[in-house]
Amino acid sequence: MSQYHIKSLEEYFQVYRKSIRDPETFWEEIAEENFIWRKRWNKVLDWDFSKPKVTWFQGAQLNITENCIDRHLPTRGNKTALIFEPNNPEEKTQHITYKQLHQRVCQFANVLKEKGIKKGDRVCIYLPMIPELAISVLACARIGAIHSVVFAGFSATALRTRINDCECNMVITSDGSFRGNKTIDLKVIVDEALKDAPCVETVLVAQRTHSEIEMKEGRDFWLEPLIEAAYKDCAIEVMDAEDPLFILYTSGSTGMPKGMMHTTAGYMVYIAYTFKNVFQYREEDVYWCTADIGWITGHSYILYGPLANGATTVMFEGVPNYPDWGRFWQIVEKHKVNQFYTAPTAIRALAKENLSFVEKYDLSSLKVLGTVGEPINEEAWHWYDDIIGKGNTPIVDTWWQTETGGIMISPIPFVTPTIPTFATLPFPGIQPCLMDETGEEIKGNPANGRLCVKFPWPSMARTIWGNHQRYKDTYFSTFENKYFTGDGALRDNTGYYRITGRVDDVIIVSGHNLGTAPIEDAINEHPAVAESAIVGFPHDVKGNALYGYVILKETGETRNHGNLRKEINQLITEKIGPIAKLDKIQFTSGLPKTRSGKIMRRILRKIAHKETSNLGDTSTLLNPEVVQEIIENAL
Ligand code: WTA
């Protein structure tokens, strides 16, 4: 394991230089030393960003669950793999050992097989954060089925779109889910989604809330009896390095969500390596990431990364404020959590509450604190550092994306000196660069530009499911021969990166990526709405909140605006989910447009930010007069 655990800044620079000088040898050594391969690769890397086509460890064969579970059995069979912490603190915590996980994954895998699922089939998983979620993901991987986890906060319409896009044969869900003091009837949402999803033949239903639900004869099956009857061992499916492991949808700035497709070997190697180093995980540690497995953070750093390292990983079903705002810290104390990984939006929400919620608990077990999902502001960083870390627990501000599969830019704790709001230095193997508007790379420091990556890394998504052209257009066409992230960044004199935020029409609200186009489409379906435009504006907890400018049809102009606002948000909740609701809705007679008819979002953004003194030249607009009206009525 010589390549693991970078121990000093000097070593980091050494390792980094090696990874750039000779990436193939670098990754080959890590792959060789730390995993079980059924067959060795014949080529480490093959790539061409102009197509784009990237393959890692071509020719190798493996199964990721053999690496995440089976190989730990001789040495860690009785070690806890998963700690399940339920929503309700009164309910019993579950400790699932590697041996038990093996058995439960095997049984689940046998159920999938019995229901006709085979290698390459797509399985949609729509579950709350209960052990069945982790187990079903791993069961798919064991038999080579491609899992497509859909966050259980998404609406029926959003779920249906995702099921149909990759033509899932099966949906795995539960009767319901607990979130704080709410019970959500998930199965009802699935039934609604499946009204128009002919590809789905089978629905497996885990029991969680005991809600009354309908079971459709021949399609729906309760999971528990099937599991009980299933054989407790299941041979792995031997997978090729580049066989798809999963699809995970992320919002684009336009149109349909993008089904990012990740493959097996490169993903495994990169996630395992980054997990170990970013969190400086040691054998006895308890690690907790508060994300949901419905997002990439949960895939890579609740499940695959920790399990590939034989770690103990906590899975929390609930929310930070139930039964009160001390819940996170109570869990840290209870399980003596060593590494804690969360989102800036959660930190900001927690920091607003009374300090007594923190002070009640013993947080001395914490060694590393992490953040992910959006830029962290200085105030939140300091609160995290002082109040949670007591000033002596390094914070790793990790920048990465669904598309990148794993952490790309991050400090290494105890190694990289941190500066608030800076994600600092690229991980070994990662070659970021900043590009200017003319498409030239900005060399030298300091620099401010669009963040790209020049060279492939093992866990990058290989395509958008069913739409390689869109993959190329979105990520590889803006700048020649570079992967374009969609983010802007600064690089200071020491080479540290600070991510400044999206430069496209994706808005990050409470750490969730939301594309403006799908929300606008939802609003425009309202019979009284003629047209709409969405922009983000700063919000002290969510980071960004959504501001909608809406033009009403003549028929709608006389309607009560309060009711219309409610109906619009209701429509968004139905089409996308409650996370996409608008905080402000301004009705207007027009939207500022260029002469070619494009909405000038830059102006709308400034008005929403209350920065109206410097709107730039508006005289070239098609309808400059509308700007004044919008400013006067701004909310
Ligand atoms: C943003 C989450 C600043 C960024 C793993 C990126 C961040 C998008 C950070 C991806 C960070 C993520 N600092 N911004 N540390 N981490 N982002 O796909 O805009 O849900 O492009 O992946 O979140 O979000 P996604």
Residues whose N, C-alpha, C, O or C-beta is under 5 A from the ligand:
A	BS01	WTA	T371 V372 G373 E374 P375 I376 D397 T398 W399 W400 Q401 T402 T485 D487 I499 G501 R502 G511 N513
